[in-house]
Amino acid sequence: MSIIYKLLFFDIRPKMLNPRSERLINYLFVVLAFALAFIGVAEVMYWSYKKEYLRAKAKYLRELIDQKNDSDSLNESFYTCVYEKWNSGEMPLNEANTMCSLKFEQN
């Protein structure tokens, strides 16, 4: 073969535009590994924060119910208001707390 014939068929295109199948499989494996790692970390963080949030909410509700049932407390009417609005499903707990706070601050 002549040198001109070899130069005509010499591939000078960048390798990234036409990767070989082994290289493509390696790229896909790396992308998949990073995606799975990201999803795994996100799931662990989500469930741990959700667990902490539910624990704090349960503690707040226990304290709220204890204070509502304490008839000697000066704030019994406030806690009764919050508990009744939340228990009836009228509004979420944080909105009931805000609403009753505004109601009792005005009085």
GUMARLUM-982322 format. One record per residue: residue number from 0; residue in three letters; chain; x, y, z of N, C-alpha, C, O in turn. Coordinates in nm, 2 decimals. Example, Ala and Ser with C-alpha at 12.3 -4.5 7.8 and 13.67 -1.06 7.14 Angstrom:
<site seq="0" type="ALA" mol="A" n_x="1.32" n_y="-0.57" n_z="0.78" ca_x="1.23" ca_y="-0.45" ca_z="0.78" c_x="1.32" c_y="-0.33" c_z="0.78" o_x="1.42" o_y="-0.33" o_z="0.85"/>
<site seq="1" type="SER" mol="A" n_x="1.28" n_y="-0.22" n_z="0.71" ca_x="1.37" ca_y="-0.11" ca_z="0.71" c_x="1.29" c_y="0.00" c_z="0.79" o_x="1.34" o_y="0.11" o_z="0.80"/>
END
This chain:
<site seq="0" type="MET" mol="A" n_x="0.08" n_y="-0.12" n_z="0.00" ca_x="0.00" ca_y="0.00" ca_z="0.00" c_x="0.09" c_y="0.12" c_z="0.00" o_x="0.20" o_y="0.13" o_z="0.06"/>
<site seq="1" type="SER" mol="A" n_x="0.04" n_y="0.22" n_z="-0.07" ca_x="0.12" ca_y="0.34" ca_z="-0.07" c_x="0.09" c_y="0.43" c_z="0.05" o_x="-0.01" o_y="0.41" o_z="0.12"/>
<site seq="2" type="ILE" mol="A" n_x="0.18" n_y="0.52" n_z="0.07" ca_x="0.17" ca_y="0.61" ca_z="0.19" c_x="0.04" c_y="0.70" c_z="0.17" o_x="-0.02" o_y="0.73" o_z="0.27"/>
<site seq="3" type="ILE" mol="A" n_x="0.01" n_y="0.75" n_z="0.05" ca_x="-0.10" ca_y="0.83" ca_z="0.03" c_x="-0.23" c_y="0.76" c_z="0.06" o_x="-0.32" o_y="0.82" o_z="0.13"/>
<site seq="4" type="TYR" mol="A" n_x="-0.24" n_y="0.63" n_z="0.03" ca_x="-0.36" ca_y="0.55" ca_z="0.06" c_x="-0.38" c_y="0.54" c_z="0.21" o_x="-0.49" o_y="0.55" o_z="0.26"/>
<site seq="5" type="LYS" mol="A" n_x="-0.27" n_y="0.52" n_z="0.28" ca_x="-0.27" ca_y="0.51" ca_z="0.43" c_x="-0.32" c_y="0.64" c_z="0.49" o_x="-0.39" o_y="0.64" o_z="0.58"/>
<site seq="6" type="LEU" mol="A" n_x="-0.27" n_y="0.75" n_z="0.44" ca_x="-0.30" ca_y="0.88" ca_z="0.49" c_x="-0.45" c_y="0.92" c_z="0.47" o_x="-0.51" o_y="0.98" o_z="0.55"/>
<site seq="7" type="LEU" mol="A" n_x="-0.50" n_y="0.87" n_z="0.35" ca_x="-0.64" ca_y="0.90" ca_z="0.32" c_x="-0.74" c_y="0.84" c_z="0.42" o_x="-0.84" o_y="0.89" o_z="0.46"/>
<site seq="8" type="PHE" mol="A" n_x="-0.70" n_y="0.72" n_z="0.47" ca_x="-0.79" ca_y="0.64" ca_z="0.56" c_x="-0.75" c_y="0.66" c_z="0.70" o_x="-0.80" o_y="0.58" o_z="0.79"/>
<site seq="9" type="PHE" mol="A" n_x="-0.65" n_y="0.75" n_z="0.73" ca_x="-0.61" ca_y="0.77" ca_z="0.87" c_x="-0.71" c_y="0.85" c_z="0.94" o_x="-0.76" o_y="0.95" o_z="0.90"/>
<site seq="10" type="ASP" mol="A" n_x="-0.76" n_y="0.79" n_z="1.05" ca_x="-0.87" ca_y="0.85" ca_z="1.13" c_x="-0.81" c_y="0.96" c_z="1.22" o_x="-0.74" o_y="0.93" o_z="1.31"/>
<site seq="11" type="ILE" mol="A" n_x="-0.85" n_y="1.09" n_z="1.19" ca_x="-0.79" ca_y="1.20" ca_z="1.27" c_x="-0.90" c_y="1.27" c_z="1.35" o_x="-0.88" o_y="1.37" o_z="1.41"/>
<site seq="12" type="ARG" mol="A" n_x="-1.02" n_y="1.21" n_z="1.35" ca_x="-1.13" ca_y="1.26" ca_z="1.43" c_x="-1.10" c_y="1.25" c_z="1.58" o_x="-1.04" o_y="1.15" o_z="1.62"/>
<site seq="13" type="PRO" mol="A" n_x="-1.16" n_y="1.34" n_z="1.66" ca_x="-1.14" ca_y="1.32" ca_z="1.81" c_x="-1.21" c_y="1.19" c_z="1.86" o_x="-1.31" o_y="1.15" o_z="1.81"/>
<site seq="14" type="LYS" mol="A" n_x="-1.14" n_y="1.13" n_z="1.95" ca_x="-1.19" ca_y="1.00" ca_z="2.00" c_x="-1.32" c_y="1.02" c_z="2.08" o_x="-1.40" o_y="0.93" o_z="2.10"/>
<site seq="15" type="MET" mol="A" n_x="-1.34" n_y="1.14" n_z="2.14" ca_x="-1.46" ca_y="1.16" ca_z="2.22" c_x="-1.59" c_y="1.16" c_z="2.14" o_x="-1.70" o_y="1.12" o_z="2.19"/>
<site seq="16" type="LEU" mol="A" n_x="-1.58" n_y="1.20" n_z="2.01" ca_x="-1.70" ca_y="1.20" ca_z="1.93" c_x="-1.74" c_y="1.06" c_z="1.88" o_x="-1.86" o_y="1.04" o_z="1.86"/>
<site seq="17" type="ASN" mol="A" n_x="-1.65" n_y="0.97" n_z="1.88" ca_x="-1.68" ca_y="0.84" ca_z="1.83" c_x="-1.61" c_y="0.74" c_z="1.93" o_x="-1.52" o_y="0.67" o_z="1.89"/>
<site seq="18" type="PRO" mol="A" n_x="-1.66" n_y="0.73" n_z="2.05" ca_x="-1.59" ca_y="0.64" ca_z="2.15" c_x="-1.62" c_y="0.50" c_z="2.11" o_x="-1.72" o_y="0.46" o_z="2.06"/>
<site seq="19" type="ARG" mol="A" n_x="-1.52" n_y="0.42" n_z="2.15" ca_x="-1.54" ca_y="0.27" ca_z="2.13" c_x="-1.64" c_y="0.22" c_z="2.23" o_x="-1.66" o_y="0.29" o_z="2.33"/>
<site seq="20" type="SER" mol="A" n_x="-1.69" n_y="0.10" n_z="2.20" ca_x="-1.79" ca_y="0.05" ca_z="2.29" c_x="-1.74" c_y="0.02" c_z="2.43" o_x="-1.82" o_y="0.04" o_z="2.53"/>
<site seq="21" type="GLU" mol="A" n_x="-1.62" n_y="-0.02" n_z="2.45" ca_x="-1.56" ca_y="-0.04" ca_z="2.58" c_x="-1.56" c_y="0.09" c_z="2.66" o_x="-1.59" o_y="0.09" o_z="2.78"/>
<site seq="22" type="ARG" mol="A" n_x="-1.52" n_y="0.19" n_z="2.60" ca_x="-1.51" ca_y="0.32" ca_z="2.67" c_x="-1.65" c_y="0.37" c_z="2.70" o_x="-1.67" o_y="0.43" o_z="2.81"/>
<site seq="23" type="LEU" mol="A" n_x="-1.74" n_y="0.35" n_z="2.61" ca_x="-1.88" ca_y="0.40" ca_z="2.63" c_x="-1.94" c_y="0.32" c_z="2.75" o_x="-2.01" o_y="0.38" o_z="2.83"/>
<site seq="24" type="ILE" mol="A" n_x="-1.91" n_y="0.19" n_z="2.76" ca_x="-1.96" ca_y="0.11" ca_z="2.88" c_x="-1.90" c_y="0.17" c_z="3.01" o_x="-1.97" o_y="0.17" o_z="3.11"/>
<site seq="25" type="ASN" mol="A" n_x="-1.77" n_y="0.20" n_z="3.00" ca_x="-1.71" ca_y="0.25" ca_z="3.12" c_x="-1.77" c_y="0.39" c_z="3.16" o_x="-1.79" o_y="0.41" o_z="3.28"/>
<site seq="26" type="TYR" mol="A" n_x="-1.80" n_y="0.47" n_z="3.07" ca_x="-1.86" ca_y="0.60" ca_z="3.10" c_x="-2.00" c_y="0.58" c_z="3.16" o_x="-2.04" o_y="0.64" o_z="3.26"/>
<site seq="27" type="LEU" mol="A" n_x="-2.08" n_y="0.49" n_z="3.10" ca_x="-2.21" ca_y="0.46" ca_z="3.15" c_x="-2.20" c_y="0.40" c_z="3.30" o_x="-2.29" o_y="0.44" o_z="3.38"/>
<site seq="28" type="PHE" mol="A" n_x="-2.11" n_y="0.32" n_z="3.32" ca_x="-2.09" ca_y="0.26" ca_z="3.45" c_x="-2.06" c_y="0.37" c_z="3.56" o_x="-2.11" o_y="0.37" o_z="3.67"/>
<site seq="29" type="VAL" mol="A" n_x="-1.97" n_y="0.46" n_z="3.52" ca_x="-1.93" ca_y="0.57" ca_z="3.61" c_x="-2.05" c_y="0.66" c_z="3.64" o_x="-2.08" o_y="0.69" o_z="3.76"/>
<site seq="30" type="VAL" mol="A" n_x="-2.12" n_y="0.70" n_z="3.54" ca_x="-2.24" ca_y="0.78" ca_z="3.56" c_x="-2.35" c_y="0.71" c_z="3.64" o_x="-2.41" o_y="0.77" o_z="3.73"/>
<site seq="31" type="LEU" mol="A" n_x="-2.37" n_y="0.58" n_z="3.62" ca_x="-2.47" ca_y="0.51" ca_z="3.70" c_x="-2.42" c_y="0.50" c_z="3.84" o_x="-2.51" o_y="0.51" o_z="3.93"/>
<site seq="32" type="ALA" mol="A" n_x="-2.29" n_y="0.47" n_z="3.87" ca_x="-2.24" ca_y="0.46" ca_z="4.00" c_x="-2.26" c_y="0.60" c_z="4.08" o_x="-2.31" o_y="0.60" o_z="4.19"/>
<site seq="33" type="PHE" mol="A" n_x="-2.23" n_y="0.71" n_z="4.01" ca_x="-2.25" ca_y="0.84" ca_z="4.08" c_x="-2.40" c_y="0.87" c_z="4.10" o_x="-2.43" o_y="0.92" o_z="4.21"/>
<site seq="34" type="ALA" mol="A" n_x="-2.48" n_y="0.83" n_z="4.01" ca_x="-2.63" ca_y="0.85" ca_z="4.03" c_x="-2.68" c_y="0.77" c_z="4.14" o_x="-2.76" o_y="0.82" o_z="4.23"/>
<site seq="35" type="LEU" mol="A" n_x="-2.64" n_y="0.65" n_z="4.15" ca_x="-2.69" ca_y="0.56" ca_z="4.26" c_x="-2.63" c_y="0.61" c_z="4.40" o_x="-2.70" o_y="0.61" o_z="4.50"/>
<site seq="36" type="ALA" mol="A" n_x="-2.51" n_y="0.66" n_z="4.40" ca_x="-2.45" ca_y="0.71" ca_z="4.52" c_x="-2.53" c_y="0.84" c_z="4.57" o_x="-2.56" o_y="0.86" o_z="4.68"/>
<site seq="37" type="PHE" mol="A" n_x="-2.56" n_y="0.93" n_z="4.47" ca_x="-2.63" ca_y="1.05" ca_z="4.50" c_x="-2.77" c_y="1.02" c_z="4.56" o_x="-2.81" o_y="1.07" o_z="4.66"/>
<site seq="38" type="ILE" mol="A" n_x="-2.84" n_y="0.93" n_z="4.49" ca_x="-2.97" ca_y="0.89" ca_z="4.54" c_x="-2.97" c_y="0.83" c_z="4.67" o_x="-3.05" o_y="0.85" o_z="4.76"/>
<site seq="39" type="GLY" mol="A" n_x="-2.87" n_y="0.74" n_z="4.70" ca_x="-2.85" ca_y="0.68" ca_z="4.83" c_x="-2.83" c_y="0.78" c_z="4.94" o_x="-2.89" o_y="0.77" o_z="5.05"/>
<site seq="40" type="VAL" mol="A" n_x="-2.74" n_y="0.88" n_z="4.92" ca_x="-2.72" ca_y="0.98" ca_z="5.02" c_x="-2.84" c_y="1.06" c_z="5.04" o_x="-2.88" o_y="1.10" o_z="5.16"/>
<site seq="41" type="ALA" mol="A" n_x="-2.91" n_y="1.10" n_z="4.93" ca_x="-3.03" ca_y="1.18" ca_z="4.95" c_x="-3.14" c_y="1.11" c_z="5.03" o_x="-3.21" o_y="1.17" o_z="5.11"/>
<site seq="42" type="GLU" mol="A" n_x="-3.16" n_y="0.98" n_z="5.00" ca_x="-3.26" ca_y="0.90" ca_z="5.07" c_x="-3.22" c_y="0.89" c_z="5.22" o_x="-3.31" o_y="0.91" o_z="5.31"/>
<site seq="43" type="VAL" mol="A" n_x="-3.10" n_y="0.87" n_z="5.26" ca_x="-3.06" ca_y="0.86" ca_z="5.40" c_x="-3.08" c_y="0.99" c_z="5.47" o_x="-3.13" o_y="0.99" o_z="5.58"/>
<site seq="44" type="MET" mol="A" n_x="-3.05" n_y="1.10" n_z="5.40" ca_x="-3.07" ca_y="1.23" ca_z="5.47" c_x="-3.21" c_y="1.26" c_z="5.48" o_x="-3.26" o_y="1.31" o_z="5.59"/>
<site seq="45" type="TYR" mol="A" n_x="-3.30" n_y="1.23" n_z="5.38" ca_x="-3.44" ca_y="1.26" ca_z="5.39" c_x="-3.50" c_y="1.18" c_z="5.50" o_x="-3.58" o_y="1.24" o_z="5.58"/>
<site seq="46" type="TRP" mol="A" n_x="-3.48" n_y="1.05" n_z="5.51" ca_x="-3.54" ca_y="0.97" ca_z="5.62" c_x="-3.49" c_y="1.01" c_z="5.76" o_x="-3.57" o_y="1.00" o_z="5.85"/>
<site seq="47" type="SER" mol="A" n_x="-3.36" n_y="1.05" n_z="5.77" ca_x="-3.31" ca_y="1.08" ca_z="5.90" c_x="-3.37" c_y="1.21" c_z="5.95" o_x="-3.41" o_y="1.23" o_z="6.07"/>
<site seq="48" type="TYR" mol="A" n_x="-3.38" n_y="1.31" n_z="5.86" ca_x="-3.45" ca_y="1.44" ca_z="5.90" c_x="-3.59" c_y="1.42" c_z="5.92" o_x="-3.65" o_y="1.49" o_z="6.01"/>
<site seq="49" type="LYS" mol="A" n_x="-3.66" n_y="1.34" n_z="5.84" ca_x="-3.80" ca_y="1.31" ca_z="5.87" c_x="-3.82" c_y="1.25" c_z="6.00" o_x="-3.92" o_y="1.28" o_z="6.08"/>
<site seq="50" type="LYS" mol="A" n_x="-3.74" n_y="1.16" n_z="6.04" ca_x="-3.75" ca_y="1.09" ca_z="6.17" c_x="-3.73" c_y="1.19" c_z="6.28" o_x="-3.80" o_y="1.19" o_z="6.38"/>
<site seq="51" type="GLU" mol="A" n_x="-3.63" n_y="1.28" n_z="6.27" ca_x="-3.61" ca_y="1.39" ca_z="6.37" c_x="-3.73" c_y="1.48" c_z="6.38" o_x="-3.77" o_y="1.52" o_z="6.49"/>
<site seq="52" type="TYR" mol="A" n_x="-3.78" n_y="1.52" n_z="6.26" ca_x="-3.90" ca_y="1.61" ca_z="6.26" c_x="-4.02" c_y="1.54" c_z="6.33" o_x="-4.09" o_y="1.61" o_z="6.41"/>
<site seq="53" type="LEU" mol="A" n_x="-4.05" n_y="1.42" n_z="6.30" ca_x="-4.16" ca_y="1.35" ca_z="6.37" c_x="-4.14" c_y="1.33" c_z="6.52" o_x="-4.23" o_y="1.34" o_z="6.60"/>
<site seq="54" type="ARG" mol="A" n_x="-4.01" n_y="1.31" n_z="6.56" ca_x="-3.98" ca_y="1.30" ca_z="6.70" c_x="-4.01" c_y="1.43" c_z="6.77" o_x="-4.07" o_y="1.43" o_z="6.88"/>
<site seq="55" type="ALA" mol="A" n_x="-3.96" n_y="1.54" n_z="6.71" ca_x="-3.98" ca_y="1.67" ca_z="6.77" c_x="-4.13" c_y="1.71" c_z="6.77" o_x="-4.18" o_y="1.76" o_z="6.87"/>
<site seq="56" type="LYS" mol="A" n_x="-4.21" n_y="1.67" n_z="6.67" ca_x="-4.35" ca_y="1.70" ca_z="6.67" c_x="-4.42" c_y="1.62" c_z="6.77" o_x="-4.51" o_y="1.67" o_z="6.84"/>
<site seq="57" type="ALA" mol="A" n_x="-4.38" n_y="1.49" n_z="6.79" ca_x="-4.45" ca_y="1.41" ca_z="6.89" c_x="-4.42" c_y="1.46" c_z="7.03" o_x="-4.51" o_y="1.47" o_z="7.12"/>
<site seq="58" type="LYS" mol="A" n_x="-4.30" n_y="1.51" n_z="7.06" ca_x="-4.26" ca_y="1.57" ca_z="7.19" c_x="-4.34" c_y="1.69" c_z="7.21" o_x="-4.39" o_y="1.71" o_z="7.32"/>
<site seq="59" type="TYR" mol="A" n_x="-4.36" n_y="1.78" n_z="7.11" ca_x="-4.44" ca_y="1.90" ca_z="7.12" c_x="-4.58" c_y="1.87" c_z="7.15" o_x="-4.64" o_y="1.93" o_z="7.24"/>
<site seq="60" type="LEU" mol="A" n_x="-4.64" n_y="1.77" n_z="7.08" ca_x="-4.78" ca_y="1.73" ca_z="7.11" c_x="-4.80" c_y="1.67" c_z="7.25" o_x="-4.90" o_y="1.70" o_z="7.31"/>
<site seq="61" type="ARG" mol="A" n_x="-4.70" n_y="1.59" n_z="7.29" ca_x="-4.71" ca_y="1.54" ca_z="7.43" c_x="-4.71" c_y="1.66" c_z="7.53" o_x="-4.80" o_y="1.66" o_z="7.63"/>
<site seq="62" type="GLU" mol="A" n_x="-4.62" n_y="1.75" n_z="7.51" ca_x="-4.62" ca_y="1.87" ca_z="7.60" c_x="-4.75" c_y="1.95" c_z="7.59" o_x="-4.80" o_y="2.00" o_z="7.69"/>
<site seq="63" type="LEU" mol="A" n_x="-4.80" n_y="1.97" n_z="7.47" ca_x="-4.92" ca_y="2.04" ca_z="7.45" c_x="-5.04" c_y="1.98" c_z="7.52" o_x="-5.12" o_y="2.04" o_z="7.59"/>
<site seq="64" type="ILE" mol="A" n_x="-5.05" n_y="1.85" n_z="7.51" ca_x="-5.16" ca_y="1.77" ca_z="7.57" c_x="-5.15" c_y="1.78" c_z="7.73" o_x="-5.24" o_y="1.80" o_z="7.80"/>
<site seq="65" type="ASP" mol="A" n_x="-5.02" n_y="1.77" n_z="7.78" ca_x="-5.00" ca_y="1.78" ca_z="7.92" c_x="-5.04" c_y="1.91" c_z="7.97" o_x="-5.10" o_y="1.92" o_z="8.08"/>
<site seq="66" type="GLN" mol="A" n_x="-5.00" n_y="2.02" n_z="7.90" ca_x="-5.03" ca_y="2.15" ca_z="7.94" c_x="-5.18" c_y="2.18" c_z="7.93" o_x="-5.24" o_y="2.25" o_z="8.01"/>
<site seq="67" type="LYS" mol="A" n_x="-5.25" n_y="2.12" n_z="7.83" ca_x="-5.39" ca_y="2.14" ca_z="7.81" c_x="-5.47" c_y="2.07" c_z="7.93" o_x="-5.56" o_y="2.13" o_z="7.98"/>
<site seq="68" type="ASN" mol="A" n_x="-5.42" n_y="1.96" n_z="7.97" ca_x="-5.48" ca_y="1.89" ca_z="8.08" c_x="-5.45" c_y="1.94" c_z="8.22" o_x="-5.52" o_y="1.90" o_z="8.32"/>
<site seq="69" type="ASP" mol="A" n_x="-5.35" n_y="2.03" n_z="8.23" ca_x="-5.32" ca_y="2.09" ca_z="8.36" c_x="-5.41" c_y="2.21" c_z="8.38" o_x="-5.39" o_y="2.32" o_z="8.33"/>
<site seq="70" type="SER" mol="A" n_x="-5.51" n_y="2.19" n_z="8.46" ca_x="-5.61" ca_y="2.29" ca_z="8.49" c_x="-5.56" c_y="2.40" c_z="8.58" o_x="-5.62" o_y="2.51" o_z="8.58"/>
<site seq="71" type="ASP" mol="A" n_x="-5.45" n_y="2.39" n_z="8.64" ca_x="-5.39" ca_y="2.49" ca_z="8.73" c_x="-5.30" c_y="2.59" c_z="8.65" o_x="-5.26" o_y="2.69" o_z="8.70"/>
<site seq="72" type="SER" mol="A" n_x="-5.28" n_y="2.56" n_z="8.52" ca_x="-5.19" ca_y="2.64" ca_z="8.44" c_x="-5.26" c_y="2.77" c_z="8.40" o_x="-5.38" o_y="2.77" o_z="8.38"/>
<site seq="73" type="LEU" mol="A" n_x="-5.18" n_y="2.88" n_z="8.40" ca_x="-5.24" ca_y="3.01" ca_z="8.36" c_x="-5.27" c_y="3.01" c_z="8.21" o_x="-5.35" o_y="3.09" o_z="8.16"/>
<site seq="74" type="ASN" mol="A" n_x="-5.20" n_y="2.93" n_z="8.13" ca_x="-5.22" ca_y="2.93" ca_z="7.99" c_x="-5.31" c_y="2.81" c_z="7.94" o_x="-5.30" o_y="2.77" o_z="7.82"/>
<site seq="75" type="GLU" mol="A" n_x="-5.39" n_y="2.76" n_z="8.03" ca_x="-5.47" ca_y="2.65" ca_z="7.99" c_x="-5.56" c_y="2.68" c_z="7.87" o_x="-5.58" o_y="2.60" o_z="7.79"/>
<site seq="76" type="SER" mol="A" n_x="-5.62" n_y="2.80" n_z="7.87" ca_x="-5.71" ca_y="2.83" ca_z="7.76" c_x="-5.63" c_y="2.84" c_z="7.62" o_x="-5.69" o_y="2.80" o_z="7.52"/>
<site seq="77" type="PHE" mol="A" n_x="-5.51" n_y="2.89" n_z="7.63" ca_x="-5.43" ca_y="2.89" ca_z="7.50" c_x="-5.40" c_y="2.75" c_z="7.45" o_x="-5.42" o_y="2.72" o_z="7.34"/>
<site seq="78" type="TYR" mol="A" n_x="-5.36" n_y="2.66" n_z="7.54" ca_x="-5.33" ca_y="2.53" ca_z="7.50" c_x="-5.45" c_y="2.45" c_z="7.46" o_x="-5.45" o_y="2.37" o_z="7.37"/>
<site seq="79" type="THR" mol="A" n_x="-5.56" n_y="2.48" n_z="7.52" ca_x="-5.69" ca_y="2.42" ca_z="7.48" c_x="-5.73" c_y="2.46" c_z="7.35" o_x="-5.78" o_y="2.38" o_z="7.26"/>
<site seq="80" type="CYS" mol="A" n_x="-5.71" n_y="2.59" n_z="7.32" ca_x="-5.74" ca_y="2.65" ca_z="7.19" c_x="-5.66" c_y="2.58" c_z="7.08" o_x="-5.71" o_y="2.54" o_z="6.98"/>
<site seq="81" type="VAL" mol="A" n_x="-5.53" n_y="2.57" n_z="7.10" ca_x="-5.44" ca_y="2.51" ca_z="7.00" c_x="-5.48" c_y="2.36" c_z="6.98" o_x="-5.49" o_y="2.31" o_z="6.87"/>
<site seq="82" type="TYR" mol="A" n_x="-5.50" n_y="2.29" n_z="7.09" ca_x="-5.53" ca_y="2.15" ca_z="7.08" c_x="-5.66" c_y="2.12" c_z="7.01" o_x="-5.67" o_y="2.03" o_z="6.92"/>
<site seq="83" type="GLU" mol="A" n_x="-5.76" n_y="2.20" n_z="7.04" ca_x="-5.90" ca_y="2.18" ca_z="6.98" c_x="-5.89" c_y="2.22" c_z="6.83" o_x="-5.95" o_y="2.14" o_z="6.75"/>
<site seq="84" type="LYS" mol="A" n_x="-5.82" n_y="2.32" n_z="6.79" ca_x="-5.81" ca_y="2.35" ca_z="6.65" c_x="-5.74" c_y="2.25" c_z="6.57" o_x="-5.77" o_y="2.21" o_z="6.46"/>
<site seq="85" type="TRP" mol="A" n_x="-5.63" n_y="2.20" n_z="6.63" ca_x="-5.55" ca_y="2.09" ca_z="6.56" c_x="-5.63" c_y="1.96" c_z="6.56" o_x="-5.63" o_y="1.89" o_z="6.46"/>
<site seq="86" type="ASN" mol="A" n_x="-5.69" n_y="1.92" n_z="6.67" ca_x="-5.75" ca_y="1.79" ca_z="6.69" c_x="-5.88" c_y="1.78" c_z="6.60" o_x="-5.91" o_y="1.67" o_z="6.55"/>
<site seq="87" type="SER" mol="A" n_x="-5.95" n_y="1.89" n_z="6.58" ca_x="-6.07" ca_y="1.89" ca_z="6.49" c_x="-6.03" c_y="1.88" c_z="6.34" o_x="-6.12" o_y="1.86" o_z="6.26"/>
<site seq="88" type="GLY" mol="A" n_x="-5.90" n_y="1.91" n_z="6.31" ca_x="-5.86" ca_y="1.90" ca_z="6.17" c_x="-5.89" c_y="2.04" c_z="6.10" o_x="-5.88" o_y="2.05" o_z="5.98"/>
<site seq="89" type="GLU" mol="A" n_x="-5.92" n_y="2.14" n_z="6.18" ca_x="-5.95" ca_y="2.27" ca_z="6.13" c_x="-5.83" c_y="2.33" c_z="6.06" o_x="-5.84" o_y="2.39" o_z="5.96"/>
<site seq="90" type="MET" mol="A" n_x="-5.71" n_y="2.31" n_z="6.12" ca_x="-5.59" ca_y="2.36" ca_z="6.07" c_x="-5.47" c_y="2.28" c_z="6.12" o_x="-5.48" o_y="2.22" o_z="6.23"/>
<site seq="91" type="PRO" mol="A" n_x="-5.35" n_y="2.29" n_z="6.05" ca_x="-5.23" ca_y="2.22" ca_z="6.10" c_x="-5.19" c_y="2.28" c_z="6.23" o_x="-5.23" o_y="2.39" o_z="6.27"/>
<site seq="92" type="LEU" mol="A" n_x="-5.10" n_y="2.21" n_z="6.30" ca_x="-5.05" ca_y="2.24" ca_z="6.43" c_x="-4.98" c_y="2.38" c_z="6.43" o_x="-5.01" o_y="2.46" o_z="6.52"/>
<site seq="93" type="ASN" mol="A" n_x="-4.89" n_y="2.41" n_z="6.34" ca_x="-4.82" ca_y="2.54" ca_z="6.35" c_x="-4.92" c_y="2.65" c_z="6.32" o_x="-4.90" o_y="2.76" o_z="6.38"/>
<site seq="94" type="GLU" mol="A" n_x="-5.02" n_y="2.64" n_z="6.23" ca_x="-5.12" ca_y="2.74" ca_z="6.21" c_x="-5.21" c_y="2.76" c_z="6.33" o_x="-5.24" o_y="2.87" o_z="6.37"/>
<site seq="95" type="ALA" mol="A" n_x="-5.24" n_y="2.65" n_z="6.40" ca_x="-5.33" ca_y="2.66" ca_z="6.52" c_x="-5.25" c_y="2.73" c_z="6.63" o_x="-5.31" o_y="2.82" o_z="6.70"/>
<site seq="96" type="ASN" mol="A" n_x="-5.12" n_y="2.70" n_z="6.64" ca_x="-5.04" ca_y="2.77" ca_z="6.74" c_x="-5.03" c_y="2.92" c_z="6.71" o_x="-5.04" o_y="3.00" o_z="6.80"/>
<site seq="97" type="THR" mol="A" n_x="-5.01" n_y="2.96" n_z="6.59" ca_x="-5.00" ca_y="3.10" ca_z="6.55" c_x="-5.13" c_y="3.17" c_z="6.57" o_x="-5.14" o_y="3.28" o_z="6.62"/>
<site seq="98" type="MET" mol="A" n_x="-5.24" n_y="3.11" n_z="6.53" ca_x="-5.37" ca_y="3.17" ca_z="6.54" c_x="-5.41" c_y="3.19" c_z="6.69" o_x="-5.46" o_y="3.30" o_z="6.72"/>
<site seq="99" type="CYS" mol="A" n_x="-5.39" n_y="3.09" n_z="6.77" ca_x="-5.42" ca_y="3.11" ca_z="6.91" c_x="-5.33" c_y="3.21" c_z="6.98" o_x="-5.37" o_y="3.28" o_z="7.07"/>
<site seq="100" type="SER" mol="A" n_x="-5.20" n_y="3.21" n_z="6.94" ca_x="-5.11" ca_y="3.31" ca_z="6.99" c_x="-5.16" c_y="3.45" c_z="6.96" o_x="-5.16" o_y="3.54" o_z="7.05"/>
<site seq="101" type="LEU" mol="A" n_x="-5.20" n_y="3.48" n_z="6.84" ca_x="-5.25" ca_y="3.61" ca_z="6.80" c_x="-5.38" c_y="3.64" c_z="6.88" o_x="-5.40" o_y="3.75" o_z="6.92"/>
<site seq="102" type="LYS" mol="A" n_x="-5.47" n_y="3.54" n_z="6.89" ca_x="-5.59" ca_y="3.56" ca_z="6.96" c_x="-5.57" c_y="3.60" c_z="7.11" o_x="-5.64" o_y="3.69" o_z="7.16"/>
<site seq="103" type="PHE" mol="A" n_x="-5.48" n_y="3.53" n_z="7.18" ca_x="-5.46" ca_y="3.55" ca_z="7.32" c_x="-5.37" c_y="3.68" c_z="7.34" o_x="-5.37" o_y="3.73" o_z="7.45"/>
<site seq="104" type="GLU" mol="A" n_x="-5.29" n_y="3.72" n_z="7.24" ca_x="-5.21" ca_y="3.84" ca_z="7.26" c_x="-5.30" c_y="3.96" c_z="7.25" o_x="-5.27" o_y="4.06" o_z="7.32"/>
<site seq="105" type="GLN" mol="A" n_x="-5.41" n_y="3.95" n_z="7.17" ca_x="-5.50" ca_y="4.07" ca_z="7.16" c_x="-5.58" c_y="4.08" c_z="7.28" o_x="-5.62" o_y="4.20" o_z="7.31"/>
<site seq="106" type="ASN" mol="A" n_x="-5.61" n_y="3.98" n_z="7.35" ca_x="-5.70" ca_y="3.99" ca_z="7.47" c_x="-5.62" c_y="4.03" c_z="7.59" o_x="-5.67" o_y="4.04" o_z="7.70"/>
END
